[in-house]
Amino acid sequence: MLEADIVNYMKKKVKAMGGECRKQHWEGRRDAPDWLILLHDRHGYLETKAPGRKPRPGQVRELERLTASGAVAGWADSFAAVDAFIDRMLREALV
């Protein structure tokens, strides 16, 4: 399985739930997460990885910064991790 398989799963799941996934390009921000997920009245930032791959230290730092600001942010390297992220996104209140 490839990272593209994880991305395609995420897109299909979010779309089926009535949401959108948008690929992000962060001007002047290296290591920021790849995806903005918009679902119902929530949003979250997700870094996708190939199965078994972990985010780089800079990516972890960016995810921590977003989380500290009140956003739901995380990474996923499997279908189950995508599901868990979406569940967390729907549970947590956003700023």
N, C-alpha and C positions, 0 to 999 in steps of 0.2 A: 504494500500500500504506500501511496505517496502523499505528500502534503496536499496536493491538488484534490485527492479523494476526501480529505478532511474538510477542505474548503467547500467542495461541492455538497457534502453532507450538511454543513452548516447553512449554506445558502438555501437548500431545499427545505430544511427544517424550519428556518426562520420565515421563509416565504409561506409555507403551509400554515404557520401560526399567525399570518397577517402582518408580518414585519418586513424589514428591509436590511440588507447588508451592504455597506459601502466601503470600498477599498480606500484606505487613507494614505495620503502623501503629506507628511508633516514637514513644512518648510523650516529648515534649520534645526531639526530635531532628529538626531540619529537614534536608532533603537526604539522608536515609538511603535506601538502596536499597529498591526496591519489593517484591522477591521473595526469599523464602527457598526454596532448592531442597534437598530431601532425597532423596538417591539412594544406595542401598546403605548403606555405612557412612560416607558423606560428606555434607557440607552446604556450601552456598555462597550468596552474596548477589549478586543480579543486578538491575541497573537497566535497564529496557527503555526504548527510545526509538523514535520513528518513523524510518524510513529517512532517512539523511543528517543526523539531529539528533545533537548531542553533549551530554554531561552538562554541567550548569552547574558553575562553579568550586567551589561548596559541595558538590555531589555528588561531584566528583572527590576533594575533600579527605576526605569520609566513606569513599569506597571505599579510599583510601590508608590511612586509619586502620584499617579492618577488615583490610586486607592486612597491615599492620604487626603486627597482633595475631595473625597466623597463619591467618586465614580466607582462603578463596578468594572474592574479590570482583571484580566487573567490570560492564561494561555491554554491551548488544547492540542494534544497530539493523538487524539483518538475520538471516535464517535461518542464514547461514554463521557469523555472530558468536555466535549461540546454540549452534550445534554446537561451535564452538571453545571456548566457555566450559565446556560440559559435558565436553568432552575434557580440558580443563585441570583441572577439578574432580575428575575421576576419577584423574588422574595425581598430583596434589599431595596430600601428607599434610596432614591438618588437626590442629590442636591441640584 
